[in-house]
Amino acid sequence: MIRIETEQGWTLVEHPEHARLAGGVAAHWGNGEFPPPAPRNDILVAVMRHDDAWAARDSLPFITRQGRPSAFSKELVGAYSAFEEIDLADYLAVRGRAAEAVAADNAFAAVVISLHTVDLLTTHADLSRLSPADRELHGRFIEGQHRRQAEMVSALSASPAYAGFSSPESLRRAFEFLQACDSLSLIVCSRFPRPLALRHAHPRRDGSRAEILCTPLGDDTYRLSPWPLDRDEVEYKLPCRHVPGREFATLEEFREAYAAVPLSTLLVRLVR
């Protein structure tokens, strides 16, 4: 779940919908200045489905000890030290299913998703507050992800369909592309209030690399500069729920409130 605090309560976006927004951006990536990702179809699967594993948990959402929706928020954009206010074992269980949710259908996408998972839990995670037991749990999880990546990369290397795309360089570029689209969608879904660069610098057609800045303009409208998409404006209807109330006394109270409100949408606009 991703949350936006409002005057009435919370706007809540489920993780798979956030990933579909990221996938919608990915589908439009590429113009005279920026090339599309390659292999395009496989990378679009990775971006679109990188949070499929959250569907079951988000269908029965939780609350924090303070009675707020347990969710990713603008405070966590670019920093994952709080592990989205979820028990670490539960969090790792969901993250562990992320790659496996697509592995049978698309091993390339699964490797890219696993690379994303490991990065979130290492490069951008503050482990200083974890207990010794949780540190051990975390270490075993990362080792398991590395082993699974090696298995899938070995299978890809033996496939003629992925000749030239299973190298560390190609997988790194695909991983960076997923993270760019993911970071853009998180900015939008949490209404991050300040300009922020998308994750990583991205290749232009001339071989140079560019940092892409996302600037909020208000009314769920954002400017990207330089512009990497194939049209001058892209709109996306983001499914969400507007739940009244700031804090909830019990989990049951929150779940009843969540289930009672109809599905709504936010009209998101990306402009040049």
C-alpha positions as CSV (number, residue, x, y, z in Angstrom):
1,M,0.0,0.0,0.0
2,I,1.1,3.6,-0.7
3,R,-0.5,6.4,1.2
4,I,-1.2,10.1,0.7
5,E,-2.4,12.1,3.8
6,T,-5.4,14.3,3.0
7,E,-7.6,16.7,4.9
8,Q,-10.2,14.0,5.2
9,G,-7.9,11.0,5.9
10,W,-5.9,9.0,3.4
11,T,-5.7,8.3,-0.3
12,L,-4.5,4.7,-0.6
13,V,-2.9,3.1,-3.7
14,E,-2.2,-0.6,-3.8
15,H,1.3,-1.7,-4.8
16,P,0.3,-3.5,-8.0
17,E,-1.5,-0.3,-9.2
18,H,1.7,1.7,-8.6
19,A,3.6,-0.9,-10.7
20,R,1.1,-0.6,-13.5
21,L,1.6,3.2,-13.5
22,A,5.3,2.6,-13.7
23,G,4.6,0.2,-16.6
24,G,2.5,2.8,-18.3
25,V,5.5,5.2,-18.2
26,A,7.8,2.5,-19.4
27,A,5.6,1.8,-22.4
28,H,6.0,5.5,-23.6
29,W,9.8,5.6,-23.0
30,G,11.8,6.5,-26.1
31,N,12.0,9.4,-28.5
32,G,14.6,11.2,-30.6
33,E,16.8,11.8,-27.6
34,F,16.3,8.7,-25.5
35,P,16.2,5.1,-26.9
36,P,13.5,2.6,-25.7
37,P,14.6,-0.1,-23.3
38,A,15.8,-3.4,-24.7
39,P,14.7,-6.2,-24.7
40,R,11.6,-4.0,-24.6
41,N,8.8,-6.5,-24.0
42,D,10.7,-8.3,-21.2
43,I,11.6,-5.1,-19.5
44,L,8.0,-3.9,-19.7
45,V,6.9,-7.1,-18.0
46,A,9.4,-6.5,-15.2
47,V,8.3,-2.9,-14.6
48,M,4.6,-3.7,-14.9
49,R,4.7,-6.7,-12.6
50,H,7.5,-6.0,-10.1
51,D,5.0,-5.6,-7.2
52,D,2.6,-8.4,-8.1
53,A,3.5,-10.1,-4.8
54,W,1.9,-7.3,-2.8
55,A,-1.6,-8.0,-4.1
56,A,-2.7,-10.4,-1.3
57,R,-1.3,-8.3,1.5
58,D,-2.8,-5.1,0.1
59,S,-6.2,-6.7,-0.3
60,L,-6.2,-7.1,3.5
61,P,-4.3,-3.9,4.6
62,F,-2.8,-3.4,8.0
63,I,-2.3,-0.4,10.4
64,T,0.7,0.8,12.3
65,R,1.0,1.0,16.1
66,Q,-0.2,4.6,15.8
67,G,-3.4,3.5,14.0
68,R,-2.4,4.8,10.6
69,P,-2.5,2.7,7.4
70,S,0.7,0.6,7.2
71,A,2.1,1.9,3.9
72,F,4.8,3.4,1.9
73,S,4.7,7.2,2.2
74,K,6.4,10.3,0.9
75,E,8.8,10.1,3.9
76,L,10.2,6.9,2.5
77,V,10.8,8.1,-1.1
78,G,14.5,7.3,-1.7
79,A,14.9,5.8,1.8
80,Y,13.7,2.3,2.8
81,S,15.0,2.2,6.3
82,A,11.6,1.7,7.8
83,F,10.8,-1.3,5.6
84,E,7.4,0.3,5.0
85,E,6.4,-0.1,8.6
86,I,6.1,-3.8,8.2
87,D,7.5,-6.6,10.3
88,L,10.8,-7.6,8.7
89,A,10.0,-11.3,8.2
90,D,6.7,-10.4,6.6
91,Y,8.4,-7.8,4.4
92,L,11.0,-10.2,3.2
93,A,8.4,-12.9,2.5
94,V,6.6,-10.5,0.2
95,R,9.8,-9.3,-1.4
96,G,10.9,-12.9,-1.9
97,R,7.8,-13.7,-3.9
98,A,8.3,-10.7,-6.2
99,A,10.6,-12.4,-8.7
100,E,8.9,-15.8,-8.3
101,A,5.6,-14.3,-9.3
102,V,6.8,-13.8,-12.8
103,A,9.7,-16.3,-13.1
104,A,7.7,-19.1,-14.8
105,D,6.5,-16.7,-17.4
106,N,9.6,-14.5,-18.0
107,A,12.9,-15.3,-16.4
108,F,14.5,-12.1,-17.7
109,A,11.9,-10.0,-16.0
110,A,12.4,-12.1,-12.8
111,V,16.1,-11.4,-12.7
112,V,15.5,-7.7,-13.1
113,I,13.0,-7.7,-10.3
114,S,15.3,-9.6,-8.0
115,L,18.1,-7.1,-8.7
116,H,15.7,-4.4,-7.8
117,T,14.7,-6.2,-4.6
118,V,18.3,-6.7,-3.5
119,D,19.2,-3.1,-4.2
120,L,16.3,-1.9,-2.0
121,L,17.4,-4.1,0.8
122,T,21.1,-3.3,0.7
123,T,22.1,0.0,-1.0
124,H,19.2,1.9,0.3
125,A,18.3,0.1,3.5
126,D,19.4,1.3,7.0
127,L,20.1,-1.9,8.9
128,S,21.5,-0.3,12.0
129,R,18.3,-0.7,14.0
130,L,17.8,-4.3,13.2
131,S,18.1,-6.9,15.9
132,P,20.9,-9.5,15.6
133,A,18.2,-12.1,14.6
134,D,16.7,-9.8,12.0
135,R,20.2,-9.1,10.6
136,E,20.8,-12.8,10.2
137,L,17.4,-13.2,8.5
138,H,18.2,-10.3,6.2
139,G,21.6,-11.8,5.3
140,R,20.1,-15.2,4.5
141,F,17.5,-13.5,2.3
142,I,20.1,-11.6,0.3
143,E,22.2,-14.8,-0.2
144,G,19.1,-16.6,-1.4
145,Q,18.3,-13.9,-3.9
146,H,21.9,-14.0,-5.3
147,R,21.7,-17.8,-5.7
148,R,18.3,-17.5,-7.5
149,Q,19.7,-14.7,-9.8
150,A,22.6,-16.9,-10.8
151,E,20.3,-19.8,-11.6
152,M,18.1,-17.7,-13.8
153,V,21.0,-15.9,-15.6
154,S,22.5,-19.3,-16.4
155,A,19.3,-20.4,-18.1
156,L,19.0,-17.1,-20.0
157,S,22.6,-17.4,-21.2
158,A,21.7,-20.8,-22.8
159,S,18.7,-19.3,-24.7
160,P,19.3,-17.9,-28.2
161,A,16.4,-15.5,-27.6
162,Y,18.5,-13.7,-25.0
163,A,21.8,-13.6,-26.8
164,G,23.4,-10.3,-26.0
165,F,20.8,-9.5,-23.3
166,S,22.0,-11.8,-20.4
167,S,25.3,-10.0,-19.8
168,P,25.8,-8.1,-16.6
169,E,25.8,-4.8,-18.5
170,S,22.4,-5.5,-20.2
171,L,20.9,-6.7,-16.9
172,R,22.3,-3.7,-15.1
173,R,20.7,-1.3,-17.6
174,A,17.3,-3.1,-17.4
175,F,17.5,-2.9,-13.6
176,E,18.3,0.8,-13.8
177,F,15.4,1.4,-16.1
178,L,13.0,-0.4,-13.8
179,Q,14.2,1.7,-10.9
180,A,13.7,4.9,-12.9
181,C,10.1,4.0,-13.6
182,D,9.5,2.8,-10.1
183,S,10.9,6.0,-8.5
184,L,8.7,8.1,-10.8
185,S,5.6,6.2,-9.9
186,L,6.4,6.3,-6.1
187,I,6.9,10.1,-6.4
188,V,3.4,10.3,-8.0
189,C,1.6,7.8,-5.8
190,S,2.9,9.4,-2.6
191,R,2.6,13.0,-3.9
192,F,6.2,13.8,-3.1
193,P,6.2,17.6,-2.8
194,R,9.7,18.5,-4.1
195,P,11.6,18.1,-7.4
196,L,13.6,14.9,-7.3
197,A,15.7,13.1,-9.9
198,L,14.6,9.6,-11.1
199,R,16.9,6.8,-10.0
200,H,20.1,6.6,-12.1
201,A,21.4,8.5,-15.1
202,H,19.9,7.2,-18.4
203,P,21.5,6.8,-21.8
204,R,20.8,9.1,-24.7
205,R,21.1,8.0,-28.3
206,D,24.3,9.9,-28.6
207,G,25.9,7.7,-25.8
208,S,25.8,10.4,-23.1
209,R,23.8,9.9,-19.9
210,A,21.3,12.2,-18.4
211,E,19.7,12.7,-15.0
212,I,16.0,13.1,-15.4
213,L,14.3,15.5,-12.9
214,C,10.7,15.1,-11.9
215,T,9.1,18.4,-10.7
216,P,5.6,18.5,-9.2
217,L,3.4,21.2,-10.6
218,G,0.3,20.6,-8.5
219,D,-3.0,18.8,-9.3
220,D,-1.1,15.5,-9.8
221,T,0.8,17.0,-12.7
222,Y,4.6,16.5,-13.1
223,R,7.2,17.8,-15.4
224,L,10.1,15.6,-16.6
225,S,13.3,17.2,-17.8
226,P,14.9,16.3,-20.0
227,W,11.9,14.6,-21.6
228,P,12.3,10.9,-22.3
229,L,8.8,9.9,-23.5
230,D,7.3,9.5,-27.0
231,R,4.6,12.2,-26.7
232,D,4.5,15.6,-25.2
233,E,1.9,14.7,-22.5
234,V,1.0,11.4,-20.9
235,E,-2.1,10.8,-18.8
236,Y,-2.8,7.9,-16.5
237,K,-5.9,7.1,-14.4
238,L,-4.5,5.7,-11.1
239,P,-6.9,3.5,-9.2
240,C,-7.1,4.4,-5.5
241,R,-9.4,4.6,-2.5
242,H,-10.1,7.7,-0.4
243,V,-10.5,6.5,3.2
244,P,-11.9,9.0,5.8
245,G,-10.2,9.2,9.2
246,R,-6.7,9.8,10.3
247,E,-6.2,7.1,12.9
248,F,-8.1,3.9,13.6
249,A,-8.5,2.2,17.0
250,T,-8.4,-1.3,15.7
251,L,-7.4,-3.2,12.6
252,E,-11.0,-4.3,12.0
253,E,-12.2,-0.6,12.1
254,F,-9.6,0.3,9.4
255,R,-10.4,-2.7,7.2
256,E,-14.1,-1.9,7.4
257,A,-13.5,1.7,6.4
258,Y,-11.3,0.6,3.6
259,A,-13.8,-1.9,2.2
260,A,-16.6,0.5,2.5
261,V,-15.3,3.1,0.1
262,P,-15.6,2.6,-3.6
263,L,-12.7,2.4,-6.0
264,S,-11.8,5.9,-7.3
265,T,-9.1,7.3,-9.6
266,L,-6.5,10.1,-9.7
267,L,-5.8,11.6,-13.0
268,V,-2.0,11.8,-13.3
269,R,-0.4,13.9,-16.0
270,L,3.2,13.9,-17.1
271,V,4.1,17.0,-19.2
272,R,7.1,18.2,-21.1
